[in-house]
Amino acid sequence: MLTVEVEKREMKESPEALRKRGAMPAVFYGPKEGATAVAINALKFDRVWREAGETTVVVLKGVGEEKEALIHDVQFHPVTSSLLHADFYVLEKGKKIKIKVPLKFVGVAPAEKAGNIVSKVLHEIEIEVAPAELPHNLPVDISVLANVGEHITAEQIKLPPSAALITQAGDIVVTIIEFKEEKIEEPITPVAAEGAPVAGEAGAVSVAGAEAGTSKQEAGDAKKEVKKEAKKEAKK
């Protein structure tokens, strides 16, 4: 079992002073345990925290009797992400605990290989379990999902012998949904004759404008012919 060495904290020692010597403030408490301020080695705790998370029992040593506890809450600096503070929840001996345990999806669904989608609905379930059997995570084998609509419910997940399911038994954990490709209709663009200017471009002339220009030219030519004929008649 992972262990965390703790020392009773003198409250006159500020968090800044603790960090200068490589320590950090923490507190432990529980149903039968009053809140006790302690100091812990920051580097060693970081290693334990990365391995244990919040679902693995650790042993607290250094203050009174050894205590089995869960890392209940960890605070980090918002800018540097360095550890600031930790809470430990001391477990009551002989008592089960209610806790949310993360799910670990394993395997490959044949339905996914066929091009469909694996939809993970839940990522943790709540159980009541003896501390000694508390799992770090619960595996969910999705290799049994072969067709669209098939699913795994909370009651189908294998639990430790002492555990009881708190999450609703029929809650869907993961399911297969059909992949449907969306068809995007592209607007039809009229194709202009090769070499012809497109409407709106420089050099383009509307049909009505072209016809109007032709009519004016013809009228002007007719007037010139009439004037020529009139001059000829006058000379006679």
C-alpha positions in Angstrom: 0.0 0.0 0.0 1.2 3.5 -0.8 2.3 5.5 2.2 2.5 9.3 3.0 4.7 10.5 5.8 3.0 13.3 7.7 4.2 15.6 10.5 2.0 17.7 12.8 2.1 21.2 11.6 3.0 24.2 13.7 0.4 26.8 12.7 3.0 29.6 13.2 4.9 28.2 10.2 3.4 29.8 7.1 2.7 27.9 3.9 5.4 29.9 2.3 7.9 28.8 4.9 6.8 25.2 4.4 7.4 25.4 0.7 10.9 26.9 1.1 11.9 23.6 2.9 10.2 21.4 0.3 7.0 20.7 2.3 3.4 21.7 1.8 0.3 22.1 4.1 -2.3 19.3 4.4 -5.1 18.2 6.6 -6.7 14.8 7.5 -10.2 14.1 8.9 -12.9 11.5 8.9 -16.1 10.2 10.6 -14.1 9.2 13.7 -11.2 11.6 13.2 -11.1 15.3 14.0 -9.5 17.7 11.5 -5.7 17.7 12.0 -3.3 20.1 10.2 -0.1 18.4 9.0 2.8 19.0 6.7 4.0 16.6 4.0 7.0 16.4 1.6 5.7 18.0 -1.6 7.8 15.9 -4.0 7.0 12.5 -2.4 3.4 13.4 -2.2 3.3 14.3 -5.9 4.6 10.8 -6.8 1.9 9.2 -4.6 -0.8 11.4 -6.0 0.0 10.6 -9.6 -0.2 6.9 -8.9 -3.1 6.8 -6.4 -5.4 9.5 -7.6 -8.6 9.8 -5.5 -9.6 6.1 -5.6 -6.7 4.3 -4.1 -6.2 3.8 -0.3 -3.0 5.3 1.1 -1.5 4.9 4.6 -0.7 8.0 6.7 2.3 7.6 9.0 3.8 9.9 11.5 1.0 11.3 13.6 -0.5 8.8 16.1 -1.5 5.4 14.7 -1.3 4.6 11.1 -4.4 5.6 9.2 -5.9 4.4 6.0 -7.1 7.3 3.9 -8.1 8.5 0.5 -6.7 11.6 -1.1 -9.8 13.7 -1.1 -8.8 17.0 -2.6 -5.7 18.5 -4.0 -5.2 22.2 -4.8 -2.8 23.6 -7.4 -1.3 27.0 -8.1 -3.4 28.5 -11.0 -0.3 29.7 -12.9 2.6 27.4 -12.0 0.4 24.3 -11.3 2.6 23.6 -8.3 1.0 21.7 -5.3 -0.5 24.0 -2.7 -2.6 21.9 -0.3 -4.0 18.3 0.1 -6.9 16.9 2.0 -7.0 13.2 3.3 -10.2 11.5 4.2 -9.5 8.9 7.0 -11.5 5.7 6.5 -13.5 4.1 9.4 -12.3 0.6 10.1 -14.8 -2.1 9.2 -17.0 0.3 7.3 -17.7 0.4 3.6 -17.4 3.6 1.7 -19.5 5.2 -1.1 -17.3 6.5 -3.9 -17.4 7.2 -7.6 -14.9 5.1 -9.5 -13.6 6.0 -13.0 -14.3 3.6 -15.9 -11.5 2.4 -18.2 -12.7 1.4 -21.6 -10.7 -1.5 -23.1 -10.8 -3.5 -26.4 -12.1 -2.4 -29.8 -15.7 -2.7 -30.8 -16.3 -4.6 -34.1 -19.1 -2.0 -34.8 -16.5 0.7 -34.7 -14.3 -1.2 -37.2 -17.4 -1.2 -39.4 -17.5 2.6 -39.4 -20.0 3.2 -36.6 -19.5 5.4 -33.5 -18.8 4.3 -29.9 -20.7 6.7 -27.7 -19.3 6.7 -24.1 -22.2 8.0 -21.9 -20.7 7.5 -18.4 -17.1 7.8 -17.4 -17.6 6.8 -13.7 -20.1 4.9 -11.6 -20.8 5.1 -7.9 -20.3 2.0 -5.7 -20.2 1.1 -2.0 -17.2 -1.1 -1.2 -14.8 -2.2 1.5 -11.7 0.0 1.5 -9.4 -3.0 1.0 -11.2 -3.8 -2.3 -11.5 -0.3 -3.6 -10.4 -0.4 -7.3 -8.3 2.3 -8.9 -10.7 2.0 -11.9 -13.3 -0.4 -13.4 -12.6 -1.9 -16.8 -15.4 -1.9 -19.4 -14.8 -4.3 -22.4 -16.3 -2.8 -25.5 -15.1 -5.7 -27.8 -18.6 -7.3 -27.4 -20.3 -4.4 -29.2 -20.8 -5.6 -32.8 -24.0 -3.9 -34.0 -25.7 -0.5 -34.0 -27.9 -0.1 -30.9 -26.0 -2.6 -28.7 -24.9 -1.2 -25.3 -23.4 -2.0 -21.9 -25.3 -0.9 -18.7 -24.0 -0.2 -15.3 -25.2 -3.5 -13.9 -23.0 -5.4 -16.5 -19.7 -4.0 -15.1 -17.8 -6.5 -12.9 -17.4 -5.2 -9.4 -15.2 -6.4 -6.4 -16.9 -9.1 -4.2 -17.7 -6.6 -1.4 -19.1 -3.9 -3.7 -22.7 -2.9 -4.3 -23.8 -0.7 -7.2 -25.2 2.7 -6.3 -25.6 4.0 -9.8 -28.9 3.0 -11.4 -28.5 -0.6 -12.8 -30.1 0.2 -16.1 -28.0 3.3 -16.8 -26.3 3.0 -20.2 -22.5 3.3 -19.9 -21.6 2.9 -23.6 -23.6 2.3 -26.8 -23.1 2.1 -30.6 -24.7 4.7 -32.9 -24.8 4.6 -36.6 -22.5 6.9 -38.5 -24.4 9.0 -41.1 -22.4 11.2 -43.5 -24.0 14.6 -44.1 -24.6 15.5 -47.8 -23.8 19.1 -48.5 -25.5 20.4 -51.7 -23.3 22.8 -53.7 -25.0 25.7 -55.5 -25.1 25.3 -59.3 -23.0 28.0 -61.0 -24.0 28.9 -64.7 -21.1 28.2 -67.1 -20.4 31.1 -69.5 -19.3 30.4 -73.2 -15.5 30.3 -73.6 -14.1 33.7 -74.1 -17.4 35.5 -73.4 -17.4 38.0 -70.5 -19.4 37.0 -67.5 -22.2 39.3 -66.2 -20.8 41.7 -63.6 -17.3 41.6 -65.0 -15.5 44.4 -66.8 -16.5 44.3 -70.5 -19.7 42.5 -70.0 -22.8 44.1 -71.7 -26.4 43.2 -71.0 -28.5 41.9 -73.9 -30.9 44.7 -73.5 -28.1 47.3 -73.6 -26.6 45.7 -76.7 -29.9 45.7 -78.5 -30.5 49.3 -77.6 -27.1 50.3 -78.9 -27.7 48.6 -82.2 -31.1 50.3 -82.7 -29.6 53.8 -82.1 -26.8 53.1 -84.6 -29.3 52.0 -87.3 -31.5 55.1 -86.7 -28.4 57.4 -87.1 -27.4 55.8 -90.4 -30.9 56.2 -91.8 -30.9 59.9 -90.9 -27.6 60.4 -92.8 -29.0 58.7 -95.9 -32.0 61.0 -95.9 -29.8 64.1 -95.6 -27.7 63.0 -98.6 -30.8 62.4 -100.7 -32.1 65.9 -99.8 -28.8 67.5 -100.9 -28.8 65.7 -104.2 -32.4 66.9 -104.9 -31.5 70.5 -104.0 -28.6 70.6 -106.6 -30.9 69.5 -109.3 
